[in-house]
Amino acid sequence: MKFLKKLVSKPFVIGTLILLQLALLLVFIYELSNLILQAYFFLVILSLIIVIYIINKNENPSYKLSWAILILSVPIFGGILYLIFGGKKIPKALRRDMVKSANEKTPYLIQDHKVLERIYQQDAQLYKQVNYLWRNVYFPVYRHTKTTYLSIGEDKFEKMKEELRKAEKFIFLEYFIIKEGIMWQSIEDILIEKAKAGVDVRLIYDDFGSMNLPRNFSKRLRALGIKVFAFNPVRPVLAIRMNNRDHRKICVVDGRVGFIGGINLADEYINAIVRFGHWKDSAVMIEGEAVWSLSVMFLTFYNYLAKTDEDILKFKPEYPELFDSDGYVQPFSDSPTDDENVGETAHMNMINMAKEYVYIQTPYLVIGYEFVSTLTTAAKNGVDVRIMLPHIPDKWYVHAITRSNYERLIRDGVKIFEYKPGFVHSKTMISDDEAAIVGTTNMDYRSYYMHFECGIYFIESRVVKDLKKDFEQTLDQCIEITLEDCLRVNFFVRIGQAILNLFSALL
């Protein structure tokens, strides 16, 4: 019964149709190249031209190298594969409208320059990161915001339900994965109740990440008064644009409270079911002025999906209660519609600015030469660089690539730890008891270059202290990977890792 159910599921049907189309296209190209000599030479020349084009593009070198190797390995098919799957593949309407939104949102997000000056006077190094996020992606830093660190999915789930029940005006939810189960059903019940009470409830979910939802999911919720939109719907056509996904996880209630972190709306995130051992994740809750930036992130997306030009300012609340004792808070988002790699730059900035230590939690470590160099240079400079990763992987091939980076990092002083009970899904970075980032960005090519992501940069916030405490406590459940461990890896496993690493930027 389960097998039959999988055969008619949306992921299986779409995947099968796409693979069938791809197979037919490749067979046609192969037969054409055999029958017509000119076609063979045309395809080879096309592949060479595309390789030259890729090499001269202003993109990550590892991404360019992966495509160049693939194309040159199979020159008859390589160029065609790149034309179908290569590049960012942003739908034109989305690129146009999101760039438009990015320009139009600037008046909504206004920076108090006195706050910038205060940060500069306190620490010119930390100011660099704040100034980068303000000047290049227009997200201000706030002073009057209260923060709460949530060290596990179960804590976030309970806090989120508590705040959703308090909603009086509006609820905004934007998630990469929604999956039926205890977590989603509990939240859905609250959303339906609030929609009936007149609360403006809006939901955005990524169609690829949430492919296991019932076919009538959106229709059913709309009938109950919830405004629902799926981002970048997946269709069974070969010219797919699936590379660009909405990987953000945002919850906003009445503009007064907001949540960001790695936790999606599915049961494994709260350990209600076990998929890859114990699931270690985290999130933050913010209250006060900085929530406005989360509202703007959501509403610019919503306006594009709903094809409306709604006035965003009508959702901006007054903040009568000012929290001024919890450091500085700077929410930000990252988009593949521009050439600014915000998530990657913010991560590298933190590592470069660290003086004593930088602690990182990430589910994946699929990085190129520049990022490896950033980590190893910090370690060589005497910074205590520690990276916490899963011991039980969710994707074996990504975990193989992750582990292929261990030896060169450890040789240069970076300390690698694997969470023995299961899977680390947190995306956090903390340094020097001063600054931290909590968000949705993984340390891999998809998050850095292809997905819509978001995060919050904290300075002198209680989140920094709580995140460090959580990291140190979680270390007790980790095993440290040594150089001897790396050298004991089977020769054939090393060969497999090396081959996978060649194409890591494409996975």
Secondary structure, 3 states (H helix, E strand, C coil): CHHHHHHCCHHHHHHHHHHHHHHHHHHHHHHHHHHCHHHHHHHHHHHHHHHHHHHCCCCCHHHHHHHHHHHHHCHHHHHHHHHHHCCCCCCHHHHHHHHHHHHHCHHHCCCCHHHHHHHHHHCHHHHHHHHHHHHHHCCCCECCEEEEEECCHHHHHHHHHHHHHCCCCEEEEEECCECCCHHHHHHHHHHHHHHHCCCEEEEEEECCCCCCCCCCHHHHHHHCCCEEEEECCCCCCCCCCCCCCECCCEEEECCCEEEEECCCECHHHHCCCCCCCEEECCEEEEEECCHHHHHHHHHHHHHHHHCCCCCHHHHCCCCCCCCCCCCEEEEEEECCCCCCCHHHHHHHHHHHHCCCEEEEECCCECCCHHHHHHHHHHHHCCCEEEEEEECCCCCHHHHHHHHHCHHHHHHCCCEEEEECCEEECCCEEEECCCEEEEECCCECHHHHHHCEEEEEEEECCHHHHHHHHHHHHHHCCEEEECHHHHHCCCHHHHHHHHHHHHCHHHC
